[in-house]
Amino acid sequence: MRESKLKILNEEEKKQFINKLKEQFGIKALDGLLVQRNEGKIYLFTGNLNKEELLKLLDFLDIDRIGVYFGKIQNDKIRLSIEGSQLLKDQISKNIYELSENEVFEWMKGQELLISTGKRDFLIMKSGDDFLGTGKASENKITNFIPKARRLKK
């Protein structure tokens, strides 16, 4: 049996995770298994394998990740990935920042937005019907977490 880099969240841990999503973004439900990497990254697995089958695989294979990168736990808060925000777009009802047309391009280039929202929390970045991940609002800016490889070229 090998030491896995991955941990499948149990029902209580998943419930706590969903409660945080509800508190932060208004999410009510989340289908699938939640798999956590050592550094706090969370992946959502919605495939045909059940928890026991996945655990058997983890015992024998050196798997780095399984499922889609969903988000990261940071300071007891959840920072959703672009895919995480898109998967939950029909449920997100809180902490949404609607980007203007000019802000969308700056955001997708990886730029911080130098604005004050009156909040100090993670915000879901949205443009029309498009969900573009999560930013961290502070006193006078929104910090950008778009990975360099996914940014628009300047």
NUPA-463583 format. One line per field, with one value per residue: z negated, x, y negated of N, C-alpha, C, CB in turn. Coordinates in steps of 0.001 Angstrom, whole numbers, padded with zeros to 6 digits, always signed. Atoms other than C-alpha are relative to their C-alpha. Glycine has a CB too. Example, Ala and Ser with C-alpha at 12.3 -4.5 7.8 and 13.67 -1.06 7.14 Angstrom:
<sites>
n.zz +000000; +000060
n.xx +000890; -000820
n.yy +001190; +001190
ca.zz -007800; -007140
ca.xx +012300; +013670
ca.yy +004500; +001060
c.zz +000000; -000730
c.xx +000900; -000770
c.yy -001200; -001090
cb.zz -001246; +001415
cb.xx -000992; +000414
cb.yy -000027; -000462
</sites>
This chain:
<sites>
n.zz +000000; -000100; +000566; -001084; +000082; -000070; +001059; -000330; +001173; +000493; -000047; +000896; -000604; -001172; +000519; +000440; -001217; -000619; +000875; -000304; -001307; +000228; +000706; -000863; -001334; -000094; -000599; +000808; -000195; -000831; -000296; -000321; +001080; +000144; +000221; +000408; -000051; +001230; +000143; +000157; -001238; -000006; -001311; -000012; -000836; -000250; -000873; +000316; +001130; +001319; +000921; +000305; -001191; -000097; +001051; -000457; -001002; +000669; +000689; -000915; -001035; +000431; -000689; +000476; +000106; -000647; -000120; -000476; +001069; +000420; +000820; +001007; +001337; +000435; +001237; +000342; -001027; -001260; -001213; -001132; -001262; -001101; -000242; +001159; -000094; -001126; +000370; +000981; -000419; +000188; +001426; +000658; +000225; +000911; -000232; -001443; -000528; -001433; -000675; -001175; -001211; +000114; +001094; -000432; -000689; +001008; +000849; -000737; -000196; +001281; +000740; +001152; -000232; +001039; +000360; +001338; -000048; +001332; +000548; +000227; -000106; -001353; -000843; -001283; -001070; -000997; -001099; -000654; +000427; +000151; +001315; -000309; +001155; +001274; +000383; +001431; +000219; +001187; +000159; -001223; -001208; -000068; -000417; -001092; +000140; -001291; -000245; -001096; -001258; -000489; -000176; -001344; -000277; +000067
n.xx +000849; -000830; +000515; +000608; +000018; +001409; +000904; +001410; +000685; +001105; +001301; -000013; -000872; +000710; +001083; -000629; -000421; +001216; +000464; -000837; +000454; +001300; -000266; -000720; +000544; +001406; +000121; +000820; -000314; -001157; -000047; -001305; -000965; -000998; -001314; -000914; -001456; -000678; -000132; +001307; +000771; +001154; +000439; +001337; +000057; +001388; -000073; +000762; -000563; +000455; -001076; -000796; -000792; -001063; -000978; -000808; -000932; -001010; -000919; -000927; -000508; -000474; +000883; -000183; +001298; +001109; +001116; -000291; -000429; +001218; -000316; -001040; +000336; -000979; +000404; +001341; +000933; -000138; -000234; +000378; -000718; +000877; +000928; +000880; +001031; +000879; +000823; +001009; +000562; +001449; +000302; -000680; +000927; -000617; -001388; -000259; -000402; +000281; -001061; +000334; -000666; -001430; -000554; -000128; -001275; -001057; +000069; -000486; -001444; -000650; -000202; +000838; +000912; -000224; +001299; +000477; +001329; +000574; -000076; -001332; +000309; -000059; +001132; +000117; -000104; +001005; +000250; +001193; +000264; -001288; -000629; -001425; -000814; +000140; -000977; -000005; +000195; -000577; +000440; +000045; -000282; +000393; -001158; +000285; -000597; -000029; -001337; -000712; +000210; +001368; +000257; -000072; -001288; +000135
n.yy +001184; +001197; +001244; +000767; +001459; +000364; -000450; +000178; +000545; -000819; +000692; +001161; +001012; +000518; +000845; +001246; +000706; +000546; +001083; +001171; +000495; +000647; +001253; +000931; +000243; -000368; -001339; -000901; -001413; -000303; -001433; -000548; -000185; +001046; -000582; +001068; -000205; +000418; +001453; +000633; +000046; -000901; -000460; -000585; -001192; -000405; -001176; -001206; -000739; +000450; +000348; -001183; -000312; +001004; -000267; -001140; +000519; +000824; -000910; -000661; +000895; +001315; +000953; +001370; +000673; -000696; +000931; +001358; +000905; +000682; +001158; -000142; +000495; +000995; +000679; -000475; +000464; -000724; +000786; -000850; +000130; +000410; -001110; -000098; +001046; -000339; -001152; +000411; +001290; +000070; +000082; +001113; +001113; +000973; +000407; +000051; +001299; +000093; +000746; +000802; -000489; +000291; -000797; -001392; -000167; +000150; -001185; -001171; +000183; -000288; +001237; +000301; +001110; +001003; +000547; -000327; -000615; +000017; -001359; -000589; -001418; -000505; +000375; -000679; +000979; -000351; +000925; -000527; -001379; -000681; +000023; +000075; -000340; +000693; +001010; +000310; +001429; +000627; +001386; +000814; -000776; -001407; -000785; -000926; -001328; -000708; -000550; +000649; -000726; +000198; +001435; +000577; +000624; +001465
ca.zz +000000; +001014; -000577; +001622; +002357; +002559; -000049; +000697; -001643; -003855; -004190; -007169; -005441; -002249; -004252; -005863; -002428; -001004; -004054; -003310; +000323; -000882; -003248; -000670; +002577; +001794; +003095; +001924; +003372; +004986; +006699; +006953; +004835; +003492; +003640; +001842; +002626; -000127; +000579; +000198; +003844; +004289; +007311; +008178; +009510; +011137; +012953; +012753; +009995; +006421; +003380; +002583; +006168; +006179; +002872; +004329; +007291; +004990; +003116; +006233; +008582; +008148; +009111; +008857; +009370; +010350; +011606; +012512; +010475; +008510; +006074; +003168; -000566; -001746; -005303; -005930; -002813; +000624; +003760; +006730; +009947; +013292; +013837; +010296; +010822; +014177; +012759; +010031; +012099; +011803; +008001; +007236; +005667; +003372; +003641; +007397; +009072; +012520; +014720; +017195; +020785; +020157; +016868; +018558; +020775; +017886; +015745; +018435; +018937; +015271; +014045; +010612; +010644; +008752; +007344; +003976; +003598; -000116; -000653; -001936; -000661; +002359; +005174; +008196; +011311; +013919; +017308; +018651; +018543; +018297; +014970; +014894; +011608; +008278; +007154; +003658; +002752; +000350; -000556; +002873; +005318; +006461; +006674; +009777; +009654; +013389; +014080; +016368; +018983; +019287; +019494; +022625; +024270; +023831
ca.xx +000000; +001485; +001063; -001334; -001124; -004910; -007634; -011300; -013361; -015717; -019409; -018839; -015940; -017995; -020909; -018602; -017221; -020739; -021699; -018740; -019865; -023366; -022063; -019741; -021675; -025202; -024552; -027071; -025839; -022810; -022865; -019771; -016786; -014449; -010775; -008159; -004466; -001952; -001715; -005464; -006492; -009919; -010963; -014520; -014926; -018246; -017151; -018526; -016204; -017474; -015433; -014281; -013137; -011203; -009546; -008406; -006868; -005074; -003558; -001845; -001330; +000596; -002209; -001577; -005169; -008563; -011523; -011645; -009772; -012610; -010980; -008643; -009120; -007346; -007570; -010737; -012369; -012942; -011466; -013258; -011357; -012708; -014213; -015596; -017394; -018742; -019965; -021909; -023070; -026754; -026520; -024213; -026267; -023854; -020554; -020712; -018832; -020163; -017270; -017634; -016524; -013170; -012660; -013202; -010149; -008006; -009169; -008461; -004989; -004306; -004455; -005677; -008695; -007944; -011414; -013119; -016088; -016670; -015987; -013005; -013732; -013578; -015844; -017089; -016112; -018853; -019444; -022958; -023576; -019842; -018242; -014523; -013281; -012696; -010960; -010033; -011455; -009499; -009714; -008919; -008434; -009529; -006623; -006540; -005903; -006080; -003169; -000501; -001044; -004727; -004358; -005007; -001806; -001197
ca.yy +000000; -003338; -006751; -008729; -012440; -012411; -012120; -011537; -013705; -011726; -012659; -014995; -016785; -017107; -018509; -021098; -022011; -022477; -024574; -026868; -027096; -027967; -030628; -032178; -031813; -030552; -026999; -024411; -021100; -019512; -016116; -013948; -013013; -015679; -014756; -016861; -017117; -017752; -021486; -022112; -021852; -020266; -018218; -017187; -013654; -012741; -009579; -006041; -004799; -004860; -005877; -002325; -001710; -004990; -004117; -000772; -002604; -005034; -002079; -000760; -003684; -006925; -009316; -013066; -014167; -012881; -014874; -018545; -021162; -022717; -025108; -025591; -025961; -029121; -030431; -028411; -029901; -028410; -029951; -028398; -027751; -028964; -025498; -025410; -028716; -027491; -024175; -025990; -028971; -028052; -028048; -030991; -033755; -035633; -037509; -038050; -040872; -041811; -042895; -045753; -045165; -046860; -045004; -041623; -042116; -043347; -040421; -037829; -039318; -038536; -042123; -043126; -045403; -048595; -049195; -049185; -046836; -047369; -043653; -041687; -038230; -035967; -037174; -035258; -037171; -037285; -038868; -038406; -034646; -033831; -032928; -033689; -032270; -033933; -037091; -038258; -041634; -043810; -047481; -048918; -046035; -042588; -040156; -037974; -034199; -033389; -031008; -032490; -029783; -030729; -034508; -036532; -037667; -041394
c.zz +000000; -000639; +001152; -000264; -000089; -001162; +000466; -001263; -000410; -000032; -000882; +000568; +001216; -000438; -000469; +001194; +000667; -000848; +000219; +001343; -000138; -000645; +000924; +001260; +000177; +000589; -000933; +000111; +000925; +000181; +000357; -001237; -000008; -000403; -000286; +000157; -001267; -000212; -000054; +001271; -000041; +001447; -000151; +000996; +000130; +000907; -000532; -001169; -001316; -000903; -000272; +001185; +000185; -001044; +000374; +001037; -000657; -000755; +000927; +001052; -000599; +000799; -000616; -000226; +000722; +000001; +000523; -001201; -000317; -000801; -001012; -001325; -000442; -001222; -000357; +000922; +001264; +001147; +001173; +001207; +001060; +000238; -001157; +000055; +001140; -000326; -000932; +000415; -000203; -001464; -000678; -000103; -000888; +000430; +001465; +000353; +001508; +000634; +001141; +001191; -000065; -001081; +000387; +000636; -000965; -000882; +000706; +000387; -001289; -000869; -001244; +000383; -001158; -000300; -001430; +000109; -001338; -000663; -000195; -000008; +001437; +000731; +001278; +001077; +001157; +001054; +000799; -000556; -000269; -001407; +000203; -001212; -001187; -000175; -001492; -000170; -001293; +000019; +001318; +001270; -000087; +000590; +000986; -000216; +001312; +000217; +001237; +001342; +000606; +000237; +001474; +000176; +000117; +001300
c.xx +000893; -000701; -000521; +000105; -001433; -000793; -001421; -000700; -001134; -001278; -000027; +000857; -000667; -001126; +000543; +000424; -001204; -000567; +000814; -000403; -001325; +000191; +000627; -000765; -001471; -000255; -000788; +000401; +001209; +000065; +001417; +000852; +000966; +001318; +000962; +001439; +000599; +000008; -001342; -000807; -001087; -000382; -001379; -000002; -001449; -000062; -000790; +000551; -000565; +001217; +000915; +000890; +001146; +001085; +000901; +001026; +001135; +001012; +001088; +000630; +000441; -000771; +000186; -001310; -001043; -001188; +000461; +000418; -001160; +000281; +001073; -000517; +001141; -000547; -001449; -001088; +000251; +000173; -000282; +000893; -000977; -001040; -000978; -001115; -000972; -000911; -001147; -000779; -001504; -000401; +000591; -000945; +000584; +001434; +000402; +000434; -000197; +001038; -000558; +000764; +001506; +000658; +000200; +001368; +001168; +000072; +000617; +001475; +000769; +000229; -000890; -000916; +000139; -001305; -000320; -001423; -000724; +000017; +001453; -000176; +000227; -001284; +000041; -000016; -000887; -000086; -001166; -000329; +001285; +000562; +001492; +000887; -000269; +001113; -000100; -000078; +000684; -000422; -000145; +000344; -000653; +001190; -000432; +000730; +000003; +001424; +000652; -000270; -001390; -000329; +000024; +001375; -000207; +000127
c.yy -001246; -001200; -000863; -001498; -000512; +000574; -000257; -000484; +000933; -000845; -001247; -001125; -000629; -000935; -001354; -000852; -000660; -001129; -001273; -000604; -000740; -001365; -001035; -000382; +000392; +001382; +000910; +001459; +000154; +001505; +000423; +000168; -001169; +000645; -001141; +000430; -000579; -001514; -000732; -000136; +001060; +000299; +000626; +001149; +000438; +001220; +001181; +000803; -000529; -000224; +001194; +000383; -000990; +000250; +001178; -000448; -000784; +000856; +000519; -000910; -001322; -001057; -001374; -000733; +000822; -000945; -001344; -000856; -000929; -001259; +000314; -000550; -000907; -000709; +000290; -000558; +000805; -000987; +000924; -000271; -000533; +001085; +000163; -001024; +000306; +001176; -000386; -001249; -000122; -000127; -001237; -001188; -001100; -000288; +000112; -001421; +000032; -000917; -000840; +000563; -000225; +000855; +001461; +000226; -000135; +001244; +001214; -000119; +000282; -001221; -000051; -001149; -000973; -000729; +000406; +000539; -000102; +001370; +000400; +001507; +000448; -000370; +000833; -001071; +000458; -001093; +000559; +001373; +000782; -000189; +000202; +000246; -000900; -001009; -000237; -001501; -000434; -001470; -000758; +000775; +001372; +000745; +001077; +001328; +000785; +000516; -000638; +000664; -000241; -001473; -000388; -000622; -001501; -000667
cb.zz -001232; +001472; -000826; +000180; +001215; +001308; -001362; +000546; +000287; -001418; -000431; -001388; +000399; +000857; -001164; -000891; +000989; +000191; -001474; +000015; +001003; -000885; -001198; +000385; +000994; +000812; +000293; +000388; +000578; -000630; +001146; +000996; +000153; -001043; +001228; -001440; +001277; +000011; +001141; -000583; +001232; -000778; +000618; +000364; -000587; +000624; +000191; +001196; +000000; -000639; -001310; -000378; +001242; -000171; -001331; +000592; +001007; -000961; -000594; +000685; +001074; +000205; -000085; +000975; +000580; -000726; -001339; +000734; +000409; -000811; -000700; +000434; -001026; +001136; +000132; -001431; +000269; +000247; +000058; +000374; +000441; +001299; +000217; -001276; +000213; +001237; -000662; -001329; +001439; +000593; -000690; +000768; -000620; -001460; -000847; +000830; -000374; +000265; +000529; -000223; +001240; -000306; -001210; +000993; +001126; -000867; -000389; +001249; +000488; +000243; +000900; -001261; +000151; +000430; +000978; -000940; +000412; +000059; +000928; -001354; -000448; +000008; +000329; +000067; +000460; -000662; +000902; +001525; +001057; +001040; -000952; +000587; +000360; -001160; +000783; -000703; -000044; -000035; -000882; -000134; +000213; +000867; -001221; +001353; -001059; +001196; +000175; -000276; -000229; -000986; -000776; +000234; +001295; -000901
cb.xx -000965; +000335; +001111; -001466; +000714; -000595; +000291; -000648; -000543; +000320; -001115; +000516; +001353; -000565; -000730; +001212; +000697; -001060; +000084; +001503; -000144; -000903; +000914; +001315; +000815; -000712; +001404; -001428; -001219; +001318; -000965; +000707; +000763; -000445; +000470; -000264; +000637; +001413; +000815; +000176; +000915; -001206; +001015; -001089; +000876; -000791; +001433; -000056; +001540; -000982; -000579; -000914; -000892; -000580; -000711; -000905; -000741; -000670; -000766; -000704; -001060; +001564; -001497; +000837; +000058; -000344; -000695; -001247; +001282; -000855; -001234; +001302; -000229; +000324; +000204; -000317; +000158; -001222; +001476; -001473; +000625; +000817; +000773; +000791; +000651; +000829; +000861; +000662; +000312; -000651; +000503; +001287; -001273; -000028; +000934; -001271; +001485; -001454; +001070; +000339; -000577; +000217; -000905; -001126; +000132; -000246; -001460; -000837; +000298; +001303; -000279; +000857; -001475; +001099; -001105; +000058; +000114; -001405; -000715; +000656; -001457; +000223; +000024; -001284; +001484; -001375; +001277; +000196; -000822; +001003; -000603; +000322; +001449; -000002; -000216; +001266; -001500; +001580; +000963; +000942; +001518; -001321; +000701; +000405; -000740; -000455; -000079; +001482; +000200; -000993; +001035; -001130; +000643; +000991
cb.yy +000001; -000300; -000758; +000401; -000619; +000469; -000728; +001333; -001426; +000576; +000950; +000400; +000620; +001160; +000711; +000298; +000974; +001106; +000430; +000387; +001164; +000884; +000249; +000591; +000737; -001007; +000609; -000141; +000751; -000551; +000349; -000879; +001340; -001067; +000854; -000414; -000664; +000503; -000546; -001328; +000203; -000622; +001016; -001065; +001142; -001156; +000408; +000871; -000098; +001040; -000523; +001173; +000002; -001412; +000279; +001105; -000891; -000981; +001168; +001099; -000236; -000148; +000443; -000769; -001436; +001354; -000176; -000627; -000812; +000930; -000500; -000726; +001185; -001018; -001501; -000367; -001537; +000910; -000587; -000226; +001375; -000274; +001307; -000171; -001391; +000320; +001064; -000248; -000234; +001220; +001232; -000392; +000518; +000518; +000839; +000427; -000341; -000527; +000956; -001514; -000688; -001484; -000086; +000371; -001018; -001260; +000292; +000204; -001429; +000665; -001207; -000352; +000493; -001005; +000485; -001244; +001462; -000515; +001011; -000508; +000291; +001524; -001527; +000903; -000181; +000223; -000197; +000069; +000721; -000518; +001095; -001341; -000065; +000993; -001317; +000570; -000343; +000154; -000730; -001160; +000145; +000214; +000633; -000621; +000786; -000945; +001528; +000002; +001487; +000589; -000830; -001061; +000578; -000570
</sites>
